[in-house]
């Protein structure tokens, strides 16, 4: 039982480090990923969505749709495509570290670079 707890603790620390790095890459404070509720507000800022989406996340079924949309915007914000979004949704424990520790760079909310004029 102690081994299981240690493995779970190490896995949790690894995922926190992944989110911390993602937040840092996006120009946000890394420590924000460990504060409940506030981490969602910062993640919404990273993907370019309004803060009041947090209120919509309290509605059952709507929250699932919003989290899928938020993960899609997160992958677009780092220059990834819809296939990466599927990976984030189904295998987040693998794809979040890839996003954090890989060569992905934050290019702006939803993939919209601040240097492009649209």
Phi and psi in degrees as GROMACS dihedral restraints (atoms count N, CA, C in turn):
[ dihedral_restraints ]
;  ai    aj    ak    al  type     phi  dphi    fc
    3     4     5     6     1   -66.3    20    10
    4     5     6     7     1   -37.9    20    10
    6     7     8     9     1   -62.1    20    10
    7     8     9    10     1   -44.4    20    10
    9    10    11    12     1   -60.4    20    10
   10    11    12    13     1   -43.6    20    10
   12    13    14    15     1   -64.7    20    10
   13    14    15    16     1   -41.1    20    10
   15    16    17    18     1   -65.1    20    10
   16    17    18    19     1   -40.7    20    10
   18    19    20    21     1   -65.0    20    10
   19    20    21    22     1   -43.5    20    10
   21    22    23    24     1   -62.7    20    10
   22    23    24    25     1   -40.9    20    10
   24    25    26    27     1   -65.0    20    10
   25    26    27    28     1   -43.9    20    10
   27    28    29    30     1   -64.0    20    10
   28    29    30    31     1   -41.4    20    10
   30    31    32    33     1   -63.3    20    10
   31    32    33    34     1   -42.5    20    10
   33    34    35    36     1   -64.2    20    10
   34    35    36    37     1   -42.2    20    10
   36    37    38    39     1   -64.2    20    10
   37    38    39    40     1   -38.7    20    10
   39    40    41    42     1   -63.6    20    10
   40    41    42    43     1   -41.9    20    10
   42    43    44    45     1   -69.6    20    10
   43    44    45    46     1   -36.1    20    10
   45    46    47    48     1   -64.4    20    10
   46    47    48    49     1   -41.6    20    10
   48    49    50    51     1   -63.2    20    10
   49    50    51    52     1   -35.6    20    10
   51    52    53    54     1   -65.2    20    10
   52    53    54    55     1   -49.0    20    10
   54    55    56    57     1   -64.2    20    10
   55    56    57    58     1   -39.2    20    10
   57    58    59    60     1   -57.1    20    10
   58    59    60    61     1   -45.1    20    10
   60    61    62    63     1   -67.5    20    10
   61    62    63    64     1   -39.5    20    10
   63    64    65    66     1   -61.6    20    10
   64    65    66    67     1   -45.8    20    10
   66    67    68    69     1   -61.7    20    10
   67    68    69    70     1   -42.5    20    10
   69    70    71    72     1   -65.5    20    10
   70    71    72    73     1   -42.2    20    10
   72    73    74    75     1   -59.7    20    10
   73    74    75    76     1   -32.3    20    10
   75    76    77    78     1   -85.7    20    10
   76    77    78    79     1     4.0    20    10
   78    79    80    81     1    82.4    20    10
   79    80    81    82     1    16.2    20    10
   81    82    83    84     1  -106.3    20    10
   82    83    84    85     1   160.0    20    10
   84    85    86    87     1   -67.5    20    10
   85    86    87    88     1   131.3    20    10
   87    88    89    90     1   -63.2    20    10
   88    89    90    91     1   -35.1    20    10
   90    91    92    93     1   -62.7    20    10
   91    92    93    94     1   -18.5    20    10
   93    94    95    96     1   -63.2    20    10
   94    95    96    97     1   -22.2    20    10
   96    97    98    99     1   -71.1    20    10
   97    98    99   100     1   -15.7    20    10
   99   100   101   102     1  -100.7    20    10
  100   101   102   103     1     0.1    20    10
  102   103   104   105     1   -98.2    20    10
  103   104   105   106     1   114.7    20    10
  105   106   107   108     1   -57.6    20    10
  106   107   108   109     1   148.9    20    10
  108   109   110   111     1    70.1    20    10
  109   110   111   112     1   -52.9    20    10
  111   112   113   114     1   -62.2    20    10
  112   113   114   115     1   -34.0    20    10
  114   115   116   117     1   -63.4    20    10
  115   116   117   118     1   -34.3    20    10
  117   118   119   120     1   -70.9    20    10
  118   119   120   121     1   -37.3    20    10
  120   121   122   123     1   -62.7    20    10
  121   122   123   124     1   -44.5    20    10
  123   124   125   126     1   -66.6    20    10
  124   125   126   127     1   -40.3    20    10
  126   127   128   129     1   -63.1    20    10
  127   128   129   130     1   -38.3    20    10
  129   130   131   132     1   -63.6    20    10
  130   131   132   133     1   -37.2    20    10
  132   133   134   135     1   -64.6    20    10
  133   134   135   136     1   -41.3    20    10
  135   136   137   138     1   -61.0    20    10
  136   137   138   139     1   -41.8    20    10
  138   139   140   141     1   -89.0    20    10
  139   140   141   142     1    -2.7    20    10
  141   142   143   144     1    80.7    20    10
  142   143   144   145     1    30.6    20    10
  144   145   146   147     1  -109.4    20    10
  145   146   147   148     1   154.8    20    10
  147   148   149   150     1   -72.0    20    10
  148   149   150   151     1   155.0    20    10
  150   151   152   153     1   -63.3    20    10
  151   152   153   154     1   -28.1    20    10
  153   154   155   156     1   -71.2    20    10
  154   155   156   157     1    -6.6    20    10
  156   157   158   159     1   -61.1    20    10
  157   158   159   160     1   -26.4    20    10
  159   160   161   162     1   -59.2    20    10
  160   161   162   163     1   -38.8    20    10
  162   163   164   165     1   -67.0    20    10
  163   164   165   166     1   -38.2    20    10
  165   166   167   168     1   -66.6    20    10
  166   167   168   169     1   -25.6    20    10
  168   169   170   171     1   -70.1    20    10
  169   170   171   172     1    -8.9    20    10
  171   172   173   174     1   -82.3    20    10
  172   173   174   175     1   -10.9    20    10
  174   175   176   177     1   -91.4    20    10
  175   176   177   178     1   123.5    20    10
  177   178   179   180     1   -58.2    20    10
  178   179   180   181     1   147.5    20    10
  180   181   182   183     1    72.4    20    10
  181   182   183   184     1   -43.5    20    10
  183   184   185   186     1   -61.9    20    10
  184   185   186   187     1   -38.5    20    10
  186   187   188   189     1   -62.8    20    10
  187   188   189   190     1   -36.2    20    10
  189   190   191   192     1   -65.3    20    10
  190   191   192   193     1   -44.8    20    10
  192   193   194   195     1   -62.7    20    10
  193   194   195   196     1   -43.1    20    10
  195   196   197   198     1   -66.2    20    10
  196   197   198   199     1   -38.3    20    10
  198   199   200   201     1   -66.3    20    10
  199   200   201   202     1   -37.7    20    10
  201   202   203   204     1   -64.1    20    10
  202   203   204   205     1   -44.2    20    10
  204   205   206   207     1   -64.0    20    10
  205   206   207   208     1   -38.8    20    10
  207   208   209   210     1   -67.1    20    10
  208   209   210   211     1   -42.0    20    10
  210   211   212   213     1   -64.8    20    10
  211   212   213   214     1   -37.1    20    10
  213   214   215   216     1   -64.4    20    10
  214   215   216   217     1   -44.3    20    10
  216   217   218   219     1   -64.9    20    10
  217   218   219   220     1   -34.0    20    10
  219   220   221   222     1   -64.1    20    10
  220   221   222   223     1   -45.4    20    10
  222   223   224   225     1   -65.9    20    10
  223   224   225   226     1   -38.0    20    10
  225   226   227   228     1   -65.7    20    10
  226   227   228   229     1   -36.4    20    10
  228   229   230   231     1   -64.0    20    10
  229   230   231   232     1   -22.5    20    10
  231   232   233   234     1  -108.1    20    10
  232   233   234   235     1    18.1    20    10
  234   235   236   237     1    76.2    20    10
  235   236   237   238     1    19.8    20    10
  237   238   239   240     1   -99.3    20    10
  238   239   240   241     1   169.2    20    10
  240   241   242   243     1  -107.7    20    10
  241   242   243   244     1  -170.8    20    10
  243   244   245   246     1   -65.0    20    10
  244   245   246   247     1   -30.8    20    10
  246   247   248   249     1   -62.4    20    10
  247   248   249   250     1   -37.9    20    10
  249   250   251   252     1   -67.6    20    10
  250   251   252   253     1   -33.7    20    10
  252   253   254   255     1   -61.2    20    10
  253   254   255   256     1   -43.7    20    10
  255   256   257   258     1   -60.2    20    10
  256   257   258   259     1   -40.8    20    10
  258   259   260   261     1   -63.3    20    10
  259   260   261   262     1   -41.9    20    10
  261   262   263   264     1   -61.4    20    10
  262   263   264   265     1   -39.1    20    10
  264   265   266   267     1   -72.3    20    10
  265   266   267   268     1   -47.0    20    10
  267   268   269   270     1   -86.6    20    10
  268   269   270   271     1   -34.0    20    10
  270   271   272   273     1  -132.8    20    10
  271   272   273   274     1    54.8    20    10
  273   274   275   276     1   -57.4    20    10
  274   275   276   277     1   -33.8    20    10
  276   277   278   279     1   -67.9    20    10
  277   278   279   280     1   -14.5    20    10
  279   280   281   282     1  -100.9    20    10
  280   281   282   283     1   -43.7    20    10
  282   283   284   285     1   -79.1    20    10
  283   284   285   286     1   -27.3    20    10
  285   286   287   288     1   -64.2    20    10
  286   287   288   289     1   -45.5    20    10
  288   289   290   291     1   -64.0    20    10
  289   290   291   292     1   -33.5    20    10
  291   292   293   294     1   -63.1    20    10
  292   293   294   295     1   -43.5    20    10
  294   295   296   297     1   -65.0    20    10
  295   296   297   298     1   -40.0    20    10
  297   298   299   300     1   -74.5    20    10
  298   299   300   301     1   -49.9    20    10
  300   301   302   303     1  -101.2    20    10
  301   302   303   304     1    -1.6    20    10
  303   304   305   306     1   -83.8    20    10
  304   305   306   307     1  -165.1    20    10
  306   307   308   309     1   -90.4    20    10
  307   308   309   310     1     9.1    20    10
  309   310   311   312     1   -65.8    20    10
  310   311   312   313     1   135.6    20    10
  312   313   314   315     1  -116.8    20    10
  313   314   315   316     1   144.3    20    10
  315   316   317   318     1   -72.3    20    10
  316   317   318   319     1   122.7    20    10
  318   319   320   321     1  -112.3    20    10
  319   320   321   322     1     5.0    20    10
  321   322   323   324     1   121.0    20    10
  322   323   324   325     1   165.3    20    10
  324   325   326   327     1   -57.2    20    10
  325   326   327   328     1   124.8    20    10
  327   328   329   330     1    65.6    20    10
  328   329   330   331     1    19.0    20    10
  330   331   332   333     1    87.0    20    10
  331   332   333   334     1     3.1    20    10
  333   334   335   336     1   -85.0    20    10
  334   335   336   337     1   106.3    20    10
  336   337   338   339     1   -69.5    20    10
  337   338   339   340     1   142.0    20    10
  339   340   341   342     1   -71.5    20    10
  340   341   342   343     1   -11.7    20    10
  342   343   344   345     1   -91.2    20    10
  343   344   345   346     1   -12.4    20    10
  345   346   347   348     1   -85.5    20    10
  346   347   348   349     1   141.2    20    10
  348   349   350   351     1  -105.3    20    10
  349   350   351   352     1   110.4    20    10
